[in-house]
Amino acid sequence: MKIAIVGSRKRSFGPGKKVNKIAKEEVEYLVDSLDADDTVVSGGCKGIDSWAIDAAIKRGLKTHIYLPFIYDTMDYGEMVQEYYRRNREVVNESDVVYAFVPKDNVKKGGTWYTVNYATQQGKEVIVL
């Protein structure tokens, strides 16, 4: 099975960009619970995404990373659209999406975009 593990920077880091150790442990626990033949799919961002890939590699699981194509000549809006394009690729490649959303209950940003897109595509979505 192909498992997307995505998450918000707000969930990954606290004040001063300090690593949220609890979130990191939750990601590692999730990856440890996957089957040996599962593939972890990620968008490659710092935090949740990269922790999932690191834990998968440590376990010897297959991984697939989709990176955004960002160029110096892009304006902010173009960059945002590129991140959303990458998020759609992650969802399209996956059978199930685990989303570590911000705890502030504000349903906006890339992680919520990914949750909504995955739901529209009929994917199983687990919001954590």
C-alpha positions in Angstrom: 0.0 0.0 0.0 1.2 3.5 -0.7 0.9 5.7 2.4 1.1 9.5 2.2 2.3 11.2 5.4 1.9 15.0 5.3 1.8 17.7 7.9 1.9 21.3 8.8 5.0 23.2 9.8 2.8 24.5 12.7 2.6 20.9 13.9 6.3 20.2 13.2 7.9 23.2 15.0 7.2 25.4 18.0 8.5 28.8 18.9 11.9 29.6 17.5 11.5 26.7 15.0 12.2 24.3 17.8 11.3 20.7 16.8 8.0 19.4 18.3 9.4 16.2 19.8 5.9 14.8 20.4 4.9 15.3 16.7 8.2 13.7 15.6 7.6 10.7 17.9 4.0 10.4 16.5 5.3 10.3 13.0 7.9 7.7 13.9 5.3 5.6 15.7 3.0 5.7 12.6 5.8 4.6 10.3 6.8 1.8 12.7 3.2 0.6 12.5 3.2 0.2 8.7 3.5 -3.1 6.9 7.0 -4.1 5.6 5.8 -3.8 2.0 4.2 -0.4 2.3 5.6 2.7 0.5 5.8 6.1 2.2 4.9 8.9 -0.1 6.0 12.4 0.9 6.3 16.0 -0.3 9.8 16.3 1.2 9.2 19.4 3.4 11.0 19.9 6.7 9.2 18.4 9.7 6.5 15.8 9.3 7.3 15.0 5.7 11.1 14.5 6.2 10.6 12.7 9.5 8.3 10.2 7.8 10.9 9.6 5.1 13.7 9.3 7.6 11.7 6.8 9.7 10.8 4.8 6.5 14.4 4.6 5.3 15.5 3.5 8.8 12.9 0.7 8.6 13.9 -0.3 5.1 10.6 0.7 3.6 10.2 2.0 0.0 9.8 5.8 -0.3 8.7 8.2 -3.0 9.3 11.9 -2.6 7.6 14.6 -4.7 9.5 17.9 -4.6 8.1 21.2 -5.8 9.8 22.8 -8.7 10.6 26.3 -7.4 12.6 28.8 -9.4 14.1 32.2 -8.6 11.9 33.9 -11.2 8.6 32.7 -9.6 6.5 35.1 -7.6 4.9 34.1 -4.3 1.6 33.1 -6.0 3.4 30.9 -8.5 5.3 29.2 -5.7 2.2 28.5 -3.7 0.6 26.9 -6.8 3.6 24.8 -7.3 3.4 23.5 -3.7 -0.3 22.7 -4.3 0.6 20.9 -7.5 3.2 18.8 -5.6 0.6 18.1 -2.9 -1.8 16.8 -5.6 0.9 14.5 -6.9 1.4 13.1 -3.4 -2.3 12.3 -3.0 -2.6 10.9 -6.6 0.3 8.5 -5.8 -1.2 7.3 -2.5 -3.9 4.9 -1.4 -4.3 6.5 2.0 -3.3 9.9 3.4 -2.3 10.6 7.0 -2.4 14.3 7.7 -0.8 15.9 10.8 -2.9 19.1 10.9 -2.2 22.2 13.0 -3.7 22.0 16.5 -5.1 25.5 16.3 -8.2 24.3 14.4 -7.7 26.8 11.6 -8.5 24.8 8.4 -6.3 26.6 5.9 -2.8 26.1 4.3 -1.2 23.3 2.4 -2.0 20.4 4.8 -5.7 21.2 4.7 -5.6 21.8 1.0 -4.1 18.2 0.7 -6.8 16.8 3.0 -9.6 18.4 1.0 -8.1 17.3 -2.3 -7.6 13.7 -1.1 -11.2 13.7 0.1 -12.4 14.9 -3.3 -10.4 12.1 -5.0 -12.1 9.5 -2.8 -8.9 8.7 -0.9 -9.0 7.4 2.6 -7.9 10.3 4.8 -6.9 10.0 8.5 -6.5 13.4 10.2 -4.2 13.4 13.2 
